[in-house]
Amino acid sequence: MTERAILLKKLSAVEFAAHELHIYLDTHPDDVSAGKAMNEYDRQANALRLEFESKFGPLTPGEDGNRWAWISDPWPWNNQED
Protein backbone atom coordinates (compact mmCIF):
# COMPACT_ATOMS: atom_id res chain seq x y z
CA MET A 1 0.00 0.00 0.00
CA THR A 2 1.32 3.44 -0.88
CA GLU A 3 1.98 6.19 1.65
CA ARG A 4 -0.86 8.16 0.06
CA ALA A 5 -3.34 5.32 0.59
CA ILE A 6 -2.15 4.79 4.18
CA LEU A 7 -2.64 8.48 5.02
CA LEU A 8 -6.10 8.50 3.43
CA LYS A 9 -7.15 5.44 5.45
CA LYS A 10 -5.87 6.98 8.69
CA LEU A 11 -7.64 10.25 7.93
CA SER A 12 -10.86 8.45 7.07
CA ALA A 13 -10.77 6.48 10.32
CA VAL A 14 -10.24 9.46 12.61
CA GLU A 15 -12.80 11.59 10.73
CA PHE A 16 -15.31 8.76 11.08
CA ALA A 17 -14.66 8.50 14.83
CA ALA A 18 -15.02 12.27 15.29
CA HIS A 19 -18.26 12.31 13.28
CA GLU A 20 -19.75 9.40 15.23
CA LEU A 21 -18.87 11.04 18.54
CA HIS A 22 -20.45 14.26 17.31
CA ILE A 23 -23.68 12.38 16.59
CA TYR A 24 -23.51 10.72 20.01
CA LEU A 25 -23.04 14.10 21.68
CA ASP A 26 -26.23 15.36 20.01
CA THR A 27 -28.14 13.06 22.37
CA HIS A 28 -25.65 13.00 25.27
CA PRO A 29 -24.40 16.59 25.51
CA ASP A 30 -23.22 16.22 29.11
CA ASP A 31 -20.77 13.39 28.37
CA VAL A 32 -17.52 15.22 29.01
CA SER A 33 -15.26 12.27 28.15
CA ALA A 34 -16.95 11.85 24.77
CA GLY A 35 -16.49 15.56 24.10
CA LYS A 36 -12.81 15.33 24.92
CA ALA A 37 -12.45 12.25 22.69
CA MET A 38 -14.19 14.04 19.82
CA ASN A 39 -11.88 17.03 20.19
CA GLU A 40 -8.85 14.71 20.14
CA TYR A 41 -10.07 12.96 16.98
CA ASP A 42 -10.70 16.37 15.38
CA ARG A 43 -7.15 17.42 16.28
CA GLN A 44 -5.75 14.19 14.80
CA ALA A 45 -7.84 14.61 11.63
CA ASN A 46 -6.60 18.17 11.14
CA ALA A 47 -2.98 17.06 11.58
CA LEU A 48 -3.42 14.18 9.12
CA ARG A 49 -5.18 16.46 6.62
CA LEU A 50 -2.31 18.95 6.77
CA GLU A 51 0.26 16.17 6.38
CA PHE A 52 -1.59 14.66 3.41
CA GLU A 53 -2.07 18.00 1.66
CA SER A 54 1.56 19.00 2.16
CA LYS A 55 2.70 15.77 0.50
CA PHE A 56 0.01 15.09 -2.10
CA GLY A 57 -1.96 18.28 -2.67
CA PRO A 58 -5.45 19.40 -1.70
CA LEU A 59 -8.19 16.93 -0.80
CA THR A 60 -11.00 19.19 -1.97
CA PRO A 61 -11.26 21.85 -4.68
CA GLY A 62 -10.42 25.47 -4.11
CA GLU A 63 -8.31 25.32 -0.96
CA ASP A 64 -5.11 26.59 -2.57
CA GLY A 65 -6.67 29.12 -4.93
CA ASN A 66 -6.50 26.73 -7.88
CA ARG A 67 -9.97 25.28 -8.34
CA TRP A 68 -8.77 22.31 -10.39
CA ALA A 69 -5.58 21.35 -8.49
CA TRP A 70 -7.32 18.52 -6.61
CA ILE A 71 -7.84 16.54 -9.83
CA SER A 72 -4.19 16.69 -10.92
CA ASP A 73 -3.32 13.54 -8.93
CA PRO A 74 -3.57 10.20 -10.72
CA TRP A 75 -7.04 8.70 -10.78
CA PRO A 76 -7.43 5.34 -9.00
CA TRP A 77 -7.50 3.42 -12.29
CA ASN A 78 -4.23 5.09 -13.34
CA ASN A 79 -2.39 4.01 -10.20
CA GLN A 80 0.23 1.39 -11.06
CA GLU A 81 1.40 0.87 -7.44
CA ASP A 82 -1.69 -0.95 -6.09
C-alpha positions in Angstrom: 0.0 0.0 0.0 1.3 3.4 -0.9 2.0 6.2 1.6 -0.9 8.2 0.1 -3.3 5.3 0.6 -2.2 4.8 4.2 -2.6 8.5 5.0 -6.1 8.5 3.4 -7.1 5.4 5.5 -5.9 7.0 8.7 -7.6 10.2 7.9 -10.9 8.5 7.1 -10.8 6.5 10.3 -10.2 9.5 12.6 -12.8 11.6 10.7 -15.3 8.8 11.1 -14.7 8.5 14.8 -15.0 12.3 15.3 -18.3 12.3 13.3 -19.8 9.4 15.2 -18.9 11.0 18.5 -20.4 14.3 17.3 -23.7 12.4 16.6 -23.5 10.7 20.0 -23.0 14.1 21.7 -26.2 15.4 20.0 -28.1 13.1 22.4 -25.6 13.0 25.3 -24.4 16.6 25.5 -23.2 16.2 29.1 -20.8 13.4 28.4 -17.5 15.2 29.0 -15.3 12.3 28.1 -17.0 11.8 24.8 -16.5 15.6 24.1 -12.8 15.3 24.9 -12.4 12.3 22.7 -14.2 14.0 19.8 -11.9 17.0 20.2 -8.8 14.7 20.1 -10.1 13.0 17.0 -10.7 16.4 15.4 -7.1 17.4 16.3 -5.7 14.2 14.8 -7.8 14.6 11.6 -6.6 18.2 11.1 -3.0 17.1 11.6 -3.4 14.2 9.1 -5.2 16.5 6.6 -2.3 19.0 6.8 0.3 16.2 6.4 -1.6 14.7 3.4 -2.1 18.0 1.7 1.6 19.0 2.2 2.7 15.8 0.5 0.0 15.1 -2.1 -2.0 18.3 -2.7 -5.5 19.4 -1.7 -8.2 16.9 -0.8 -11.0 19.2 -2.0 -11.3 21.8 -4.7 -10.4 25.5 -4.1 -8.3 25.3 -1.0 -5.1 26.6 -2.6 -6.7 29.1 -4.9 -6.5 26.7 -7.9 -10.0 25.3 -8.3 -8.8 22.3 -10.4 -5.6 21.3 -8.5 -7.3 18.5 -6.6 -7.8 16.5 -9.8 -4.2 16.7 -10.9 -3.3 13.5 -8.9 -3.6 10.2 -10.7 -7.0 8.7 -10.8 -7.4 5.3 -9.0 -7.5 3.4 -12.3 -4.2 5.1 -13.3 -2.4 4.0 -10.2 0.2 1.4 -11.1 1.4 0.9 -7.4 -1.7 -1.0 -6.1 
